[in-house]
Amino acid sequence: MEVAMKKIYGVVGAGGFGREVIPLVKKMIDDSGETSELVFIDDNDALDKVNGYKVMSLKGFLDADFDEKLFNIAIGDSQTRERISSEMVAKGAKAITVAHDNIVILDNTIIGEGAILCPFVTVTSNAKIGKFFHANIYSYVAHDCIIGDYVTFAPSVKCNGSVIVEDHAYIGTGAVIKQGTPKRPIIIGKGAIVGMGSVVTKSVPPGVTVFGNPAKPLGKG
């Protein structure tokens, strides 16, 4: 008789976003028919349970006696996501993508490991998305976009076609990025921040914060 593997799933971060993500993971487990443990991973010693789920430290999760350890990271700070994911993978844990049932993903799209795709997210055709991407509720990525690693889309981001968003960029709630062209894509540089409600009509340099309609660098009129 084959013995089932002992699996544990962990959502890193027991804050607001983590509490939105963990029900999605639970449904994924339930739909698969697995009997697996599901926990929050958080180093806040004051937490024992959150929304009925046990809270473990990162070390406790990595040291736990399970055949397979699977995780996702529901923390907004992209540098923290990169640091924790690197530690997890180095110690044998496996990143999973978390997605709500009602997302839409069209043809010839690639999405890297560790993504979180919240309710009503749409990714259309021929998009390429890196690892540990966060797409919050009602966000979309249109055709021929390239999204780097550890990028965050807050709720209702509208990323139109032929846009490049480089690693660690943060796109704020309700921001709109104008469509580029294959020869002249709109580029959001590495680590750039697009403020809430902004309308981006031209490329944003790496590390720069822009805001407004049209979006301009902060402190420059």
Secondary structure, 3 states (H helix, E strand, C coil): CCCCCCEEEEEECCCHHHHHHHHHHHHHHHHHCCCCEEEEECCCCCCCEECCEEEECHHHHHHCCCCEEEEEECCCCHHHHHHHHHHHHHCCCEECCEECCCCEECCCCEECCCCEECCCCEECCCCEECCCCEECCCCEECCCCEECCCCEECCCCEECCCEEECCCCEECCCCEECCCCCCCCEEECCCCEECCCCEECCCECCCCEEECCCCEECCCC
